[in-house]
Amino acid sequence: MSRPFAALAAAIALTLAMPAAAQDMPGMKMPAPAKGAAAVKPEKGASPKKSSRRPVPRREQATRAMPEPAVPAAVTNTGPPMSAMPGMADKPNSDMKGQSQSMPGMDMSGDHAGHDMAGMPGMTMPAMAQGGTALPAGNAPAPPPPTDHYADRYFPATDMSRARMAMMHEQGGQALYQVMFNLAEYQARRGRDGYRWDGEAFVGGDINRLWLKSEGAGVLRDGVESAEIQALYSRAIGPYFNLQAGVRHDFQPRPTRTYATVGFEGLAPYMFEVEGALFLSNKGEVLGRLEGYYDQRLTQRLILQPRVEFNLSAQDVPELRLGSGLTDAELGLRLRYEVSRQFAPYIGVSYEAKTGRTADFARADGKDPATTSFVAGVRFWF
């Protein structure tokens, strides 16, 4: 029984000795009594105890005597106090303490509840920019474009000028050309078989071009029934359309005619190739033509092309066996296979019909006004 009592006595003695030992530890200060608290006086008859604190070395005394570093002038509060923020109106400390108790993790029990953020070292509130991002627009002039060329410092300026002109020519100023036959086919139909062609060529730049167009048809062993050629000046009036004007000459049928021509050619919305023209003959006759086609790509090499063409006349021309109104129309459907982009054989069907007075002229000549042909041909360009 003596050992437990001895252990209990030692624990009590250690507990009583801890405050005194804490005072002897360097750097440890006991909190000062709160204001208004009564000082603890020793009881009567009790002899004051001698202090057990050790003498403080001179180096430690000098360290304790050093004043606390002052906060730099830059670390100041330049913004509004917290009481000026929305929802943070000035309230007594008691109200702030009550609010802080409802916010988890916030302890506003001290006297710092009414202070602004400037009292916290290292905390800086930036000043509010005047106007925010609504700053006045600048009016400084743009930098001038460079007028010198660095290569001219090492090479003759005349040689470099010719090189730049050649580069500009190759990148958009050079002349282009193309020859294309959209139709070059053999037509198998009841009666006598025939043939047909429709081709065009151009040379020029992106804006101005010279166009040559030709089309015609014939019957085997009867020769050419119709043949024409056009020479046109073409001017681009937009990214997709050209305005064209020139002359047209018909070699067949006879008597021959020469026409002044004005028209257009271009790419309509949804990738329709369209073309239209008006013709004024040297005899005062007015004709018109409208045609278009669309390339429906089935695969990368297999293309289906529906095609339509209408010819019109403003008056009857008995010499040319033409009646007023819609003279004839052609509807075709051709399927081609592109061996290469420049060479594509095709097969298809074509329906041609003369209407109105033109059909009457055909019947009087012993011809069928409507024919259906199975066609086979080749489309090529270079």
C-alpha positions as CSV (number, residue, x, y, z in Angstrom):
1,M,0.0,0.0,0.0
2,S,2.9,2.3,0.4
3,R,3.8,2.4,-3.3
4,P,0.5,3.7,-4.6
5,F,0.5,6.5,-1.9
6,A,4.0,7.4,-2.9
7,A,3.1,7.6,-6.6
8,L,0.1,9.8,-5.9
9,A,2.1,12.1,-3.7
10,A,4.7,12.5,-6.5
11,A,2.1,13.3,-9.1
12,I,0.6,16.0,-6.9
13,A,4.0,17.5,-6.3
14,L,4.7,17.6,-10.0
15,T,1.4,19.3,-10.8
16,L,2.1,22.0,-8.3
17,A,5.6,22.6,-9.6
18,M,4.6,23.1,-13.3
19,P,3.7,26.8,-13.1
20,A,6.9,27.6,-11.4
21,A,8.8,25.6,-14.0
22,A,7.0,27.4,-16.8
23,Q,8.2,30.7,-15.5
24,D,11.8,29.5,-15.6
25,M,11.5,28.5,-19.4
26,P,13.1,31.2,-21.6
27,G,10.7,33.0,-23.9
28,M,7.6,31.9,-22.0
29,K,5.5,34.8,-20.5
30,M,2.6,34.4,-18.2
31,P,-0.5,36.3,-19.4
32,A,-1.0,39.5,-17.6
33,P,-4.1,39.7,-15.4
34,A,-7.1,41.1,-17.1
35,K,-8.1,44.7,-16.5
36,G,-10.4,45.0,-13.5
37,A,-9.4,41.7,-12.0
38,A,-8.4,41.8,-8.3
39,A,-4.8,41.2,-7.5
40,V,-4.1,38.1,-5.6
41,K,-2.7,39.0,-2.2
42,P,-0.8,36.6,0.0
43,E,-2.6,35.4,3.0
44,K,-1.8,36.9,6.4
45,G,0.9,35.2,8.1
46,A,2.3,33.6,4.9
47,S,5.8,34.5,4.3
48,P,6.6,35.5,0.7
49,K,8.4,32.9,-1.3
50,K,11.6,33.6,-2.8
51,S,11.6,33.8,-6.6
52,S,13.1,30.8,-8.3
53,R,13.7,32.6,-11.6
54,R,17.2,32.4,-12.9
55,P,19.1,35.6,-13.9
56,V,18.5,36.6,-17.5
57,P,21.7,36.7,-19.6
58,R,22.7,40.0,-21.2
59,R,22.3,38.7,-24.7
60,E,18.7,37.7,-24.0
61,Q,18.1,41.0,-22.2
62,A,19.2,42.8,-25.4
63,T,17.0,40.6,-27.5
64,R,13.9,41.3,-25.4
65,A,14.7,45.0,-25.3
66,M,14.6,45.3,-29.1
67,P,11.5,47.0,-30.4
68,E,9.1,45.2,-32.7
69,P,9.7,45.8,-36.4
70,A,7.4,48.5,-37.7
71,V,5.0,47.7,-40.5
72,P,6.3,49.2,-43.8
73,A,4.5,52.2,-45.2
74,A,3.5,50.2,-48.3
75,V,1.6,47.7,-46.2
76,T,-1.3,50.0,-45.5
77,N,-5.0,49.8,-46.0
78,T,-5.9,51.9,-49.0
79,G,-9.4,50.5,-49.4
80,P,-12.6,51.1,-47.5
81,P,-13.0,49.6,-44.1
82,M,-15.0,46.5,-43.7
83,S,-17.9,48.5,-42.4
84,A,-18.2,50.1,-45.8
85,M,-18.6,46.8,-47.6
86,P,-22.1,45.8,-48.6
87,G,-23.9,44.1,-45.7
88,M,-21.2,45.1,-43.2
89,A,-22.8,48.1,-41.5
90,D,-21.3,49.6,-38.4
91,K,-22.6,47.7,-35.4
92,P,-21.6,47.5,-31.7
93,N,-19.1,44.8,-30.8
94,S,-21.8,42.9,-29.0
95,D,-23.8,42.5,-32.2
96,M,-20.7,41.5,-34.1
97,K,-19.9,38.9,-31.4
98,G,-23.4,37.5,-31.7
99,Q,-23.0,37.2,-35.5
100,S,-19.6,35.6,-35.2
101,Q,-20.9,33.0,-33.0
102,S,-23.4,31.9,-35.7
103,M,-20.6,31.5,-38.2
104,P,-18.6,28.3,-37.8
105,G,-14.9,28.8,-37.4
106,M,-15.2,32.6,-36.7
107,D,-14.1,33.9,-33.3
108,M,-15.0,37.6,-32.8
109,S,-14.8,37.5,-29.1
110,G,-11.8,39.9,-28.8
111,D,-11.7,43.7,-29.2
112,H,-10.5,43.3,-32.9
113,A,-14.1,42.8,-34.1
114,G,-14.5,46.5,-34.9
115,H,-11.1,47.0,-36.5
116,D,-10.4,47.2,-40.2
117,M,-8.0,45.0,-42.2
118,A,-5.1,47.5,-41.8
119,G,-4.5,46.1,-38.3
120,M,-3.5,42.7,-39.7
121,P,0.2,42.7,-40.7
122,G,0.8,41.6,-44.3
123,M,-2.8,42.3,-45.4
124,T,-3.2,44.9,-48.1
125,M,-6.5,46.0,-49.6
126,P,-5.9,47.4,-53.2
127,A,-7.5,50.6,-54.1
128,M,-10.6,50.5,-56.3
129,A,-9.7,51.5,-59.9
130,Q,-11.5,54.6,-61.0
131,G,-14.1,53.5,-63.5
132,G,-13.1,49.8,-63.5
133,T,-12.4,48.7,-67.1
134,A,-14.3,51.7,-68.6
135,L,-11.1,53.4,-69.6
136,P,-11.0,56.0,-72.4
137,A,-10.0,54.7,-75.8
138,G,-6.6,55.5,-77.1
139,N,-6.1,57.9,-79.9
140,A,-2.5,57.1,-80.8
141,P,-1.8,56.7,-84.5
142,A,-1.2,53.2,-85.9
143,P,2.4,52.3,-86.6
144,P,3.3,52.9,-90.2
145,P,3.6,49.9,-92.5
146,P,7.2,48.8,-93.2
147,T,8.5,50.3,-96.4
148,D,11.9,48.8,-96.4
149,H,12.9,45.2,-97.3
150,Y,15.6,43.5,-95.3
151,A,17.0,41.6,-98.2
152,D,17.7,44.9,-100.0
153,R,20.6,45.4,-97.6
154,Y,22.5,42.4,-99.0
155,F,21.2,42.1,-102.6
156,P,20.7,44.6,-105.4
157,A,17.4,46.5,-105.0
158,T,16.4,46.1,-108.7
159,D,16.9,42.3,-108.5
160,M,14.8,42.1,-105.4
161,S,12.1,44.2,-106.9
162,R,11.8,41.9,-109.9
163,A,11.7,38.9,-107.5
164,R,8.8,40.4,-105.6
165,M,6.9,41.2,-108.7
166,A,7.3,37.6,-109.9
167,M,6.1,36.3,-106.6
168,M,3.0,38.5,-106.7
169,H,2.3,37.3,-110.3
170,E,2.6,33.7,-109.3
171,Q,0.3,34.1,-106.3
172,G,-2.7,35.6,-108.1
173,G,-1.7,37.7,-111.1
174,Q,-0.7,35.0,-113.6
175,A,-2.8,34.1,-116.6
176,L,-4.8,30.8,-116.4
177,Y,-6.3,28.7,-119.1
178,Q,-8.6,25.7,-119.4
179,V,-10.2,23.7,-122.2
180,M,-13.2,21.5,-121.2
181,F,-15.8,19.4,-123.1
182,N,-18.7,18.8,-120.8
183,L,-20.4,16.8,-123.5
184,A,-18.8,14.8,-126.3
185,E,-21.1,11.9,-126.9
186,Y,-22.7,9.4,-129.3
187,Q,-26.5,9.3,-129.3
188,A,-28.3,6.0,-130.0
189,R,-32.0,6.5,-130.8
190,R,-34.8,5.2,-133.0
191,G,-34.2,6.1,-136.6
192,R,-30.8,7.4,-137.3
193,D,-28.2,7.8,-134.5
194,G,-26.5,11.1,-133.9
195,Y,-23.8,12.9,-132.0
196,R,-23.4,16.0,-129.9
197,W,-20.8,18.3,-128.3
198,D,-20.7,21.1,-125.8
199,G,-17.4,22.6,-124.9
200,E,-15.7,25.8,-123.7
201,A,-12.3,27.3,-123.1
202,F,-10.9,30.4,-121.4
203,V,-7.7,32.3,-120.9
204,G,-7.0,35.1,-118.5
205,G,-6.8,36.1,-114.9
206,D,-9.2,35.9,-111.9
207,I,-11.1,39.0,-113.0
208,N,-10.9,39.4,-116.8
209,R,-11.0,36.4,-119.2
210,L,-11.6,35.6,-122.8
211,W,-14.0,32.7,-123.4
212,L,-14.6,30.6,-126.4
213,K,-17.8,28.4,-126.4
214,S,-19.0,25.9,-129.0
215,E,-21.9,23.5,-129.2
216,G,-23.7,21.5,-131.9
217,A,-25.4,18.3,-133.0
218,G,-25.7,16.2,-136.0
219,V,-27.0,13.0,-137.5
220,L,-24.9,10.2,-138.9
221,R,-24.7,10.3,-142.8
222,D,-26.7,13.5,-142.8
223,G,-24.0,15.8,-141.5
224,V,-24.2,18.7,-138.9
225,E,-27.6,20.0,-138.2
226,S,-26.6,22.8,-135.8
227,A,-23.2,24.3,-135.0
228,E,-22.2,27.6,-133.3
229,I,-19.2,29.3,-131.7
230,Q,-19.0,32.2,-129.3
231,A,-16.2,34.6,-128.5
232,L,-16.9,36.4,-125.2
233,Y,-15.2,38.8,-122.8
234,S,-15.9,37.8,-119.2
235,R,-15.7,40.0,-116.2
236,A,-16.1,38.7,-112.6
237,I,-18.9,40.5,-110.8
238,G,-18.6,38.5,-107.6
239,P,-16.9,35.5,-106.1
240,Y,-19.2,33.1,-108.0
241,F,-20.5,34.9,-111.1
242,N,-19.2,36.3,-114.3
243,L,-20.8,38.8,-116.7
244,Q,-20.1,38.0,-120.3
245,A,-20.5,39.9,-123.6
246,G,-19.4,39.2,-127.2
247,V,-20.4,37.7,-130.5
248,R,-21.9,34.4,-131.6
249,H,-21.8,32.9,-135.1
250,D,-24.0,30.0,-136.3
251,F,-22.6,27.9,-139.1
252,Q,-25.7,25.7,-139.2
253,P,-28.6,25.8,-140.0
254,R,-28.6,28.0,-143.0
255,P,-29.0,30.8,-143.7
256,T,-26.3,31.6,-141.2
257,R,-26.7,34.3,-138.5
258,T,-24.3,36.4,-136.4
259,Y,-25.5,37.6,-132.9
260,A,-24.5,40.1,-130.4
261,T,-24.4,38.3,-127.1
262,V,-24.7,39.3,-123.4
263,G,-25.0,36.8,-120.6
264,F,-23.8,35.4,-117.3
265,E,-22.2,32.2,-116.0
266,G,-21.5,31.1,-112.5
267,L,-22.1,28.9,-109.5
268,A,-25.5,29.2,-107.9
269,P,-26.4,28.3,-104.3
270,Y,-26.3,24.5,-103.6
271,M,-23.5,24.1,-106.2
272,F,-25.6,24.4,-109.4
273,E,-23.7,25.4,-112.5
274,V,-25.9,27.9,-114.4
275,E,-25.6,29.8,-117.6
276,G,-27.9,32.2,-119.4
277,A,-27.6,34.5,-122.5
278,L,-29.5,36.8,-124.8
279,F,-28.8,36.9,-128.5
280,L,-29.6,39.7,-131.0
281,S,-29.0,38.7,-134.6
282,N,-27.9,40.8,-137.5
283,K,-31.5,40.5,-138.8
284,G,-33.0,41.9,-135.6
285,E,-34.1,38.5,-134.1
286,V,-33.9,38.0,-130.4
287,L,-33.2,34.6,-129.0
288,G,-32.5,33.3,-125.5
289,R,-30.9,30.3,-123.7
290,L,-30.9,29.1,-120.2
291,E,-29.1,25.9,-119.0
292,G,-27.7,24.4,-115.9
293,Y,-26.4,21.1,-114.4
294,Y,-25.5,19.7,-111.0
295,D,-22.8,17.2,-110.1
296,Q,-24.1,14.8,-107.5
297,R,-21.0,12.9,-106.2
298,L,-22.0,9.3,-105.3
299,T,-18.5,8.3,-104.5
300,Q,-15.1,9.9,-105.0
301,R,-15.1,8.8,-108.6
302,L,-18.8,8.1,-109.5
303,I,-20.8,11.3,-110.3
304,L,-24.4,11.6,-111.4
305,Q,-25.1,14.7,-113.5
306,P,-28.7,15.9,-114.2
307,R,-28.8,18.6,-116.9
308,V,-31.4,20.9,-118.4
309,E,-31.4,23.3,-121.3
310,F,-34.1,25.6,-122.6
311,N,-34.0,27.7,-125.9
312,L,-36.4,30.5,-126.5
313,S,-37.3,32.9,-129.3
314,A,-39.0,36.3,-129.1
315,Q,-40.6,35.9,-132.6
316,D,-41.3,33.3,-135.3
317,V,-38.3,32.8,-137.6
318,P,-39.5,30.6,-140.5
319,E,-36.2,30.7,-142.2
320,L,-34.6,28.9,-139.2
321,R,-37.6,26.8,-138.5
322,L,-38.2,28.4,-135.1
323,G,-41.4,29.5,-133.5
324,S,-42.0,32.1,-130.8
325,G,-41.8,31.2,-127.2
326,L,-40.0,28.1,-125.9
327,T,-38.6,26.5,-129.0
328,D,-37.1,23.3,-127.5
329,A,-35.9,21.7,-124.3
330,E,-33.4,19.0,-123.3
331,L,-33.5,17.0,-120.1
332,G,-30.6,14.6,-119.5
333,L,-29.2,12.4,-116.8
334,R,-25.6,11.1,-117.1
335,L,-23.5,8.9,-114.9
336,R,-19.7,9.3,-115.3
337,Y,-16.7,7.6,-113.8
338,E,-13.6,9.7,-113.2
339,V,-10.6,7.7,-114.2
340,S,-8.9,10.9,-113.3
341,R,-10.2,14.4,-112.6
342,Q,-9.4,15.3,-116.2
343,F,-10.9,12.3,-118.0
344,A,-14.3,10.7,-117.2
345,P,-16.3,8.4,-119.5
346,Y,-20.1,8.4,-119.0
347,I,-23.3,6.9,-120.0
348,G,-26.9,8.2,-119.7
349,V,-30.2,9.2,-121.3
350,S,-31.3,12.4,-123.0
351,Y,-34.8,13.6,-123.9
352,E,-35.2,16.4,-126.4
353,A,-38.5,17.9,-127.5
354,K,-39.5,20.8,-129.7
355,T,-42.6,22.8,-128.7
356,G,-45.2,25.1,-130.2
357,R,-44.6,26.4,-133.7
358,T,-41.1,24.9,-133.7
359,A,-42.7,21.4,-133.4
360,D,-45.0,22.2,-136.2
361,F,-42.0,23.1,-138.4
362,A,-40.4,19.8,-137.5
363,R,-43.5,17.7,-138.5
364,A,-43.7,19.6,-141.8
365,D,-40.1,18.6,-142.5
366,G,-40.9,15.0,-141.7
367,K,-39.0,14.9,-138.4
368,D,-40.0,13.7,-135.0
369,P,-40.4,16.7,-132.6
370,A,-39.5,14.5,-129.6
371,T,-36.6,12.0,-129.3
372,T,-35.2,9.9,-126.5
373,S,-31.5,8.9,-126.8
374,F,-29.2,6.6,-124.9
375,V,-25.9,8.3,-124.8
376,A,-22.3,7.3,-124.2
377,G,-19.4,9.8,-124.2
378,V,-16.5,11.3,-122.4
379,R,-16.0,14.4,-120.3
380,F,-12.4,15.8,-120.3
381,W,-10.5,18.9,-119.6
382,F,-6.9,20.1,-119.7
